[in-house]
Amino acid sequence: MESTSVRAPVEVTVEIPSGSRNKYEYDHARHRFVLDRVLYSSVHYPCDYGFIDGS
């Protein structure tokens, strides 16, 4: 049986890269991503954290 689903690329924005404690956010005034804060703990994010653009 053939699949009828269509695969298309999904654009995502990563705010915290895997293994990092740096949190980035989009600055609308500057039109770029800036360092928002550093997570001060021994814990780091084990995977990329972000969102699907346009959702």
N, C-alpha and C positions, 0 to 999 in steps of 0.2 A: 504494500500500500504506500503510495506517495504522500509525502508531507505537503500540506497546502500553506504552511506558514512561510512568511517571507523574513529573511534575516537581513537586518540593516544595522549599520553601526549606531552605537548609542554614545552620545557625548556626555562626559561626566566631568565634574570639578572636584579635585582632591584638595581638601582643606588641611588634612593632617596626613603626611606621607607615612607609610608603614615604617615602624621602628623609630619614629620621631616623637619629640615632645613639643615641636613648634606648631602653633595653630595659626593658619593664615586665613584672612577674610578679604573680601573684595571691598575696596574703598571707592565708592561711586564718585567722590569729588576728584580723585586722582586717576580714575579709570585704570586701576591696576590692583593686583593682590599685594597686601602688606602683612607683615608679621603682627598678629593681634596679641599674642601672648605665648609665653613658654610655660608648659605644664611642669611645675616644680614638684616632682615626686619621683620615686624610683620606678613608677609605672610608666610604660610607653604604649602607644597604640600598636597592636600586633599586625594590623592590616591597614590599608588605605581607608581613610574616612572622608566622606564627602557627600555629594548629591548628584542626581541626574539632572542635567540642565533642562530648564523649562518645566520642571515638575512642581 
